[in-house]
Every structure is written in C-alpha cells, then in structure tokens.
Amino acid sequence: MKITEFAFIGYPVTDMNRARAFYEGVLGLTCVTQRQMSCEFEVGPHTLLLGCGPMLKPSSDGPALALEVADFDEAIAHLKQHHVTFLGEPFQSPICRGAFILDPDGNRIGIHKRNA
C-alpha cells in the first residue's frame, strides 16, 4: 500500500452552528460543502471537515490542525480580541512562530508562521 496524500482532516464538534460561527466568523474560513451533520472547508489544497455525530467526540488530546498565517502578530491579536483560549503563550522555534488554541469544543488548532 502506498499513501499519496491525506484526503482531509476531520474534527468532531457538538454544535455545528457554534462551530461554524468560530471557523467562519473568527478564523475566516468558508464552508464549501454542507451536509446535515458536516461542513467542509477548503484550505489551500486540503480539506477540513467538521462533523457531528454519536461516533465523534471532541478532544484536545487528538490531532492538531496547523493553520499557516500570513501575519503571525496580526493573527494572535485577532484571536485574543475574540477571547479564544490559548494553550500557553505563542512561541518561537528554529523553523517557525507558533501558538496553540482551542476551538469551542476543545479541539486543538495550531497557528503557524514559517520563518523566512
């Protein structure tokens, strides 16, 4: 078996309207495919799926989607203005600046800006 790419990243949510308000209103993404229990966002060549259902349980222990931003300082200020929960302070690494936040269901999201 050879894996060629990932199909999508899926995050479970408990309230689709609340999740969409966060992902669209705060993060600025646009839902391109909506179904009764799910919503898909295209982020570059990738897809982020939000889904509700009995087999999906939100958790900050699961994977973390990392979103590349154009302006790290502006992104952090924007998130703080919207009272988003941060998991620690923004950090600098040899390859990037980053921070981890939580969505309304406790799913981890990385905010990322590669160094020049």
N, C-alpha and C positions, 0 to 999 in steps of 0.2 A: 504494500500500500504506500502511496506517495501523496502527502498533503501538499497542495499547491498554494493555498491561501486560506484565510478564515472567511467563513460565509457572513457571519455577523457576530456582534456581542449582544447578549441579551441580559437585561436587568429586570428582575421581578419588582413589581410595585403593588401597593394595596389599594390605591385610589388613582385611577387613570387621569381624572380631571386635575387633581392636585399635582401629579407627576408632570403632566403636560404643561401646567402653569409654570413649573420650575424649569423644565428643559427648554420650553419655548420662551417664556417670559424673562427668566433670569439668564439662561445660557445662550439664548438667541437661536436655537435650532428650529428647523421647520419639519413638521410631520409630513412625510411624503406618501405614506400608506397607512391607512387607519382601518382597523377591524374592530369588532365588538370588544375583544379582550386584549388588543395590542395596538401599538403605534410604532412605525419605523421612521427613523431619521437617517438621511444620507449625510455622512461626514467625510468629505473627500471621496475616496474610492471605497469607503467602508460603510457599514450599516449598523446602527444602534437600534435594538428592538427593546421596547418597554412592554411588559406583559403582565396581566392579572390572571390569577387562576389558583385553584387549590393545590397544584403541584409546585407552585412558585413561592418561595419565601425570601423576602428581602433580608440582607445581612451585610454588615460591614466586614465580615470575615471572608466574603467571596472575592472574586477578581475585582480589579480596579481599572476602569477605563481611563486612559490618559488623554486629555484634550490639549493639543498644541495651540497656543495662543499667539497672536501677532505682537501684543504688547503685554508683558507679564505684569508690570506695575499697575497698568490700567485694569487688567482682569482682576487682580487681587482687590483693588479699590472698589470695583463694581460689585464683587461678591460680598465684601464687607458691608457695602451700602445696602445690600439686600439681606443682611443678617444671616448669611449662610454659615453653617457650622464648619469650622476648620479643625482638622486633626493635627494640632501643633502649628508651629509657625512656618511660613514659607522658608525654603532652604535653597542653598547654592551647592551644586556638586561640580565635579570637573567637567561634566558634559551638559549640564542644564541648570535652570532655576525651576523649582517646583513647589507644589503645595498639594495637600490632600484635603478634600472637603467631603461632606456628606449630603446626599440628596434628601428629600423629605422622608424617605423610607429607610434611611441609614445605609444606603449603598455608597461605597467609596468611589470618588472621582478624583483623578489626578489632573492638576492644572500644570502645564508643562511649556517651557520655552527653551529650545536648544541654544547653547552658546554659539556665538559666531564662529 
